[in-house]
Amino acid sequence: MKLLRVFTTALICWNTVGIIVLLWKYSEILQNGNYKSVLQSAVDIHDDIMEMGKIWPHSVPIPLVQKNTFNLKYRKFQEECLNVPDVYLTDSIRRVRIKRATDPWFPLLQDIKFNNIYWQTFVAQGCTFYVYSAYYDNREESSLGKVWIRVIAMVDTVSPPPLKCALWFKGGRSVLMSVAVTMEHMWRRAWGAVRNGTLQPYLVSCLVPDKNNGHFRLNLDSNIPDMVSLMNTTQRKPNTNLKVRYDSLPDGQNGTKKEFVVCVKGLEFPTVDLSTRLLEWVYLVRILGAQEIYFYQLDVHPRVARVLDYMQSNLLAKVIPMTLPGSQPNLPQLRNLFLHKMIGTKRLNEIIPYNDCLYRNVYRYEYVLLLDIDEVIMPLSSDSWSGLIRQVQSTIALNREKTYHPASYNVRNVYFFDDLEHDGQEMETIRKYLHMCRHVIRSSKHSKRGRYVKCFHRTSCVRALHNHYPFSCLSFCRPCTSFDVSPYMAQLQHYRRDCHDMNVTECDKQFKRNTILDTNIWRFKEKLDSSVGKDLIILNSDDLSPD
């Protein structure tokens, strides 16, 4: 019986050499009769197995996940650690060998190099990568037979070296190496700030091997990896391991996508209280058709944070905290100063939340809209985004070839200036906390076609997004075009003190001198007043109470 206990411990190594080594290791224990030490768990003899892995590379240790449920502590941790695989949150980790000496080591939690809370980092040929999130993408499977893992990252060079991807299955017990890796720079040189040393946004795509190239060999039930590790082409011990997200349709939708999700880039105004304007904006876009709103949050005023928490708890929005990667500052006031002085760098960082939000929703929504909280796409010939899309599609069907399938529909910008208020009698009935409803004087002309537009992006087509247009599209959606929506059908109402990238004199000359009254938003003022006023009372703050 005593010898059986020793053999049971030795068999954890799953090879004959391991049995011999552990018998020799514990021979003294057998002589002294201290058998309790032999009965320690796999976690307790962790160091012994690690040493064996160093001596015999084919015995590389990786964790075996217990099938236990998460308690409340782990669920909270899982919510905060957005890209950390679930395998690290279990109660115990065991180690088993992998089958081929050429396979990489599964990274332990202590092997991962974290950066600024939400990022993981590694170095390849002198270039530093900061990886943020990873997503499963099978949109090209039916047409090209290709399935991808998309990794959203920042890199400190404009010409990164080649990488390899380790795709982990079965909680880390099986691994496949990606047969192809592509890296797409999600920025144009003409836009500026393209230089080594300035972090650049990249979409790293790892091709999942098909069944003939690995799935039958590993006896996998699914081609969806649990995790992915990016590494140098010569590396065997990765320093990154991202959870692969596959946000499919929720139960109850019967395979049908919802229509519209709105994504808001990293909110960053720690000293400005925009709480009431934020409430009005949220309710307006929801009235128009937004079924979900994602806010990426860097740092905001305490009252704005309170409103965001309230909306998230009432399922009106989702708030995703984030930081800047690398050596960029993350102290709120210093970061605010940095981003206002480094506009090009600010724009580069914004690409990350845009594309993370896209990939969170490619299977759940038909259209993704990238909006700021001072702008809204206002349908003019209908009362909703759904009605607008039907009109746009009818126009395309009548005037374009049947093979024309744009990746997005773009809406032109028009300014509603913050310092211009209508003085008519109607204003007496509009509450002061309804900023957009009170500002109904706009420039008589729209911005030039293609300037400062915002789009309805088709999730079935778009591969990468920029603030104003699709950056790139999937193979079956090329050419990657955007359809110009007539300003008689819709306009992007932008509520600002000034004009984009224009001095005061030029802004006055081109836009402010000629203005008109535009009350299209008043179609929704009763609904807005009711919803915003009720929430302000619930929030019950002197500074968030209705006039």
N, C-alpha and C positions, 0 to 999 in steps of 0.2 A: 504493500500500500504506500509505503514511504517512497519507494523508488518510482512508483507510478506518478506521484506528485511531481517529482523532479522531471520525469519525461514529459509531463503535460506542459510544464513551463518551457522546456526546451523546444517543443514543437511549435511555439509561436514563431520561431525563425523559419519554419517551413522548409528546412533542408538538412541534410545529414551533417554537414559541417557545423551547423548551428547546434545540433544535439550534442556533438562531441565537445564543443566549446563550453556550452552551459553545464554539462556534466562535470567537466574539469573545474569550472568556475565555482560550482556549489559542492564539490567533493568535501570541502572542509565543513560545510553545513551538515552534510550527512553524518560525518564522523561525530560532530558535537550534538546532533539531535535537534538542531534548531530549525524545524521544518516550516515554521510559520513564515519565515522569510521567503521560502520558495513559493509560497502561495500568494505572493503579491500580484497585483493586476498587471496587465501589459503596460499600463501607464507608469507603474512603479519601476519596471525594469527597462524603461525607456532608454537610458544611457547605454545599457549593454547592447541593445539592438542597434543603436546608432553606431557604436564602434564596429559591429559586424558589417554594417552597411558601408563603412569606410574601407574595410578590408576586402569585402566581396561586393563589387558594384552591382552585381545582379540581384543583390538583396536590398535594393534601395527602399527605405521605409516610407510608407504613405499611410494616411489615416483610414480606418474603417469606422464608418459612422454607425452609432447605435440608432435604432429606430425608436427614438423617444420623442415625446412631444415637448415643445418649448413651454417653459413656465413664463410667468409674467415678466420676470427679469430679462429673460432672453428675448422675448418679443419686443420689449422696449429697446434693447440693444440692437436688435435686427432693424428696427425702424430708423435708428440713428446712424448705423453703419450701412449705408445704402449699397455699397459695392462689395461688401465683405461676404464671402460664401457662407451658407448656413452650416457647413461642416465644422467651422471653427466655434460655433455657438453651442455645440452639444456637450453633454456632461463628461464624456470620456473619449479619448482618441487612442485607437490601437494602431499598430503598425504591421503591415504585411509586405512581402516583397512583390515587386513587379516582375514581369516575365522576361523582358529583354534588356540587356546591358546598355543598349543605345537609348533607352527611354530616359526622359528627364526625371529628376527627383521631384516628388510632390512637395511644394513649399509649405513648411510649417508656419504658424502664425509669426514666430520670431524671425523667420526668414524674409517676411514681407517688409519692404521699406515704405512706410507710410509718410505722407507729406501733407501738412496743413489740413489734417483731419479727414478730408474726403478724397484724397488723391493717393495713388501709389506710384512709386518712381523706380527707375532702373537706368543704367548707363550702358550704351552700346556704341563701341568704337568712338568713345569720347563725346557722344551726344547724349543728353539727358532727356528721357521721356517721362512725362507725367500722365498717367492713365486715369480716367475718370469713371467710365462705365462701359458695359459690354451688352450687346443685344443679339438675339437670334433673328435672322432675316432670311425667310424662304420665299420671298416674292418672285424670285427668278427661277424657282424650281420647276414650275410647269412649262416655261418657255425654253430655258437653257439647261435645266437639270442641275442648277447651282444653288447651294445653300451656304450662307455666309454668317460669320460672327463679326459684327461691327463693333469696333472698339474706338471710343471717342477719347482723344488725347491731345496734349500740348507737347511740343518738342522745341528745344532751344536752337534749332538750326533750320535752314530752308532746304537742306538736302540730306535727310536722314538716311542712315545705312539700312540695308535689308535686315529683316527680322524673321523669326520663326514663332509659330503659335503652338502651344501645347493645349489640347482640348481634353478636359478631364470629364470622365463619365463615372457613373455608379458611385458617386460620392468620393471620387478620387482613386478608386481601385483600378480603373482602366484609363488609358491615355492614347490619343491619336495625335500625330503631328500634322499640322495643316500642310496641304500639298502646294498651296500658293498663298502669297501674302502681297497685297497691294496697299500703298499708302497714298491717300489723296489729300493734297494741301487745300484746305477749305478757305482759300483766300487768293486774290489776284494781285500780282505785282503792281499793277497800275493803281491799286488802292493805297499803296504806301505801307510803311512799317514792315517791309519784308527784308529782314536782315538777320544774320547770325547773332545770337545772344538775346534776341527778342523772341519770346515764346510764340510759336505758330500753331494754329489749330489743324489737326490732322484726323482723318477718318481711316483707321487701319482695318482692313478687311481680311479675315482669315477664312479660306475656303474649307468647308467641312468635307472630308473624304466621303465618297459615295459608298454604297454597301459593298461593292466589289473591291474597294480599297481599304477595308478595315472593319466595317460593321459586322460582317459575318464572322471574321476572325475573332472579334471580341464578344460575339454573341450579344450585341446591344439591342435593346428593345426600341430605342429611339435614337434619332440622330441629333437630338438637342443636348449639347454638353451642359454639365452643371457649372463648369468654371472654365476660364481661359487664362493662360499665363503667356505673356509676351516676353521674349528674351533675345539676346544676341544669337547669331547663327552658330556660334561655338559654345554656347552656354548650356550647362546641364542642371544647374541649380537656379531656378528662377527666383526673382525677388518681387514678383507681382502675381496676384491671383484674384481675378475679378469674378464675381457672380455673373453668370449669363442670364439676363432677364428675357423672358418670353411672355409679354403681357398680352395674352390672348383675350378673346371675347369673354366677358363675365357670364356666369350662368344666368339663363333667362332671356338672353338676346337671340337665341335660336339661329346663330350664325350670321346675324345681320349687324353690320356696323352702325353706330350712331353717326350723326352728321358732323358736328362741329366741336372742336376743342381749341381753346385759346391758351397760348403760351406767353408768359411775360418774363423777359430777361432778368438777370440779377438785380433786384431792387436795392438801391444804394443811395439813401438820403437820410443819414442819421440825425440831422438837426431840423429837418423840414417836416411839419405836420400836415400830411395830405390825407388824413384819416377820413374826413367826410367826402372828399372828392373820390377817394378810393371806393367807398360804399356806393356812391352814385354810379360810378363806372361799372362796378361788378354787376349791379342790378340791370343796367342798360344792356350790357352785352348778353346777359342771360335772357332778357326779354327778346332780344333780336335772334337768339338761337343757340348761344353757347351752352353746351350741356356739361362742360367741365372746364375749369380754369386752373392752370398751373402757374404758381408764383415761385420763381427762384429768388432766394433772399440772401443778400450779403449782409446789409445792416440797415435798419430803418428806425425812425422816430418811435419812442415807446408807445405812443397812441396808435400809430400805424401797426405796430406789432400786435397790439391788443385787438385791433380790427381783424387782422389776418388770422389770429388764433380763434377769434369768434367765428369767422367764416369757415375755417377748417373744421371746427367742432360741429358746425351746422351743415356740413357737406356742401357748402357753397363754393369751396375752392380747396386746392391742395397746395401746401407750402413746403418747398424743398430747400433746406439750408445749404449753402455752398460757400466756398472760399476761393481765393486766387491761389494758383499753384506756384511752386518754386520759391524764389526769393522775393516775390512781390509782397508788399505790406498787407497785413490783415488786421491791424489795429484800426478800428472804425474811422477815426478822424484822419489818420495818416493815409489809409486806403482811399478815403474820399478825396483827399488832396491829390494823391497820386493819379487817380483815374480822371480827375478834371484837368490835370496838366498834361497827361499822356493820352490824348484822345484816340490816337491810332492803336495804342496798346489796349485801351478800353474796348474798342470795337473787336479786336482779336479775341479777347476774353469772352465777349458776348456770344461768339459762335458756339461755344460749348453748351450752354443751356438751351439754345435754339435746337440743336441737333439731338441733345438728350431727350428733350420733350417730344421731338418728332418720333424717335424710336420707341418711346414709351407708348405711343398711340397708333402705330402703323396698322395694327390689327383691330383696333377698337373704334376708330373714327375715319370717316371719309375725307375730312378736310382738317388741316391744321392751320391756324391763324397766328401769326406772330405780331402781337400788339403791345404798345406801351400804354400806361394808364392815363395818358393825356390825349388819346386818339381812339376813334371808333369808326368802323366801316358802317356807314349809314345807307341802307337801301332807300331809294327815292320813289321807285315805281312799284314798290311792294312794302309790306310791313314786317318782313322777316328775311333772314339770310336764306332760308329754304326757298322762299318765293323768288328771291334774287337769283339764286343758282339755276332755278328752272328757266327763268327768262334768259339768262346768259347761255345756257345750253341750247335753247330754242334758236337764239340768234346765230350761234355757231352752226347749228344744223342747217339753217336756211342759207347761210352765206359762205360756208367753207366746204372743202372736200370731206367726204366721209372718213378719210384716213387721218384727218386732223384731230389730234387729241392732246391739247395743251396740258402741261404739268401743273399749271396754276392759272387763276384768274386774278389779274391785278387791278386795283382801284386807285384812282388818282387823288393826290393830296390837295386839300384846301384849308386855309388858315382861318380859325375863329380866334380873334385876338383877346387876351385876358383883360386888356385895359379899355375895351370898347363894350359898353353895355347899352342895351335898348332902354329907352325911357318912356315907353308907352304904358298905358293903363294896365295892360295885361300883366306887367311885372309885379303889380301889387299882390297878385294871387300866387306868385311863385316864391317859395321859401328860399332864404338866403343860402341854405346848405346845398341847394341844387345848382352847382356851378355851371354845368353844361346847359341846363335849361334856361339859365339867366344870360348866357352869352350866346346870342343868336345873330350877331353881326359878324359877317365874314368878308373875306376878300372876294371881289367880283370875279376874279379869274383863278383858275386852278394852277397848280404847279405844272411845269412842262411834262409832257408824256414821258413816263419812265423815271421821273424824279420823285424820290421819297414815297413811292407807292407801297402799299401793303397788299398781300395776296391771300386768296384761298388756295392752299397747297393741297394737291391730291396725294394722299398717303400711298396710293397704289403705284405712284410713278416716281416720287422724289427720293433721291438717295442722300443728298446733303442740302442744307438750307443756309441761305444768307438772310440778313434782316429784311431785304426788299424783294428778293427773287429766289427761285430755286437755284442752287449752285450747280447741282448735277442731278442726273436722272438715271433710272435703271435702263438697261439695254433696250427693252421693248417700248420705251417712251421717248425715244429720240427721233427728231431733234428735240432738245429740252427747251420748249417754248412756253411763253406766258401770254394769255389772251388779255387784251386791253378792254376792260369794261367801260362802257360809255358813261361819262359823267352825268348823263341824264338818267341813268339807271341806279348809280350809287356813287358815293364820294367818301374819301377818308377825311373825316372831320377832325382837325388837329387843333387842340386848344393850347395856345402858346402866347408868350409875351412878345416873341420876336420870330424871325424866320430862320430856317436851317442855313448854317454856313454862309451867312450874309450879314453885312454890317447894317447899322440902323438906317443910314441914309438910303441904301439900296433897297432895303426892306420896305421903307415908307414909299419909295418911288414906284416899286413894282406891285406891291400888294395892299398897303394900308391906305393909300390915297383914294382908292376906288373900292367902296364896300357896299354890300347889300344886306337886307334883312332876310334871314333864312330860319324859319321856325319849324322845320321838319321834325325836330326832336320833340316838339310839343305834343305830337301824337301819343307820346308815352309818359307825359309829365304826371298824370294822375297815378299811374302804377309806380312810378319812381318815387313820388312824394309819399305814398302809402308805405312802401317797403323800406325806404331809407329812414323816414321819420320813426317808424316802429323800431328799427334796429338801434337808432340813436338813443331812444328811450331805454331800451333793454341794456345797452352798454352803460347807461347811467353815470355819465361823467359830465362835469360842468362844461368841459370843453367839447363834449360830443353830444350836446343836447340841442334839440330843434329850437329855432328862433320862434 
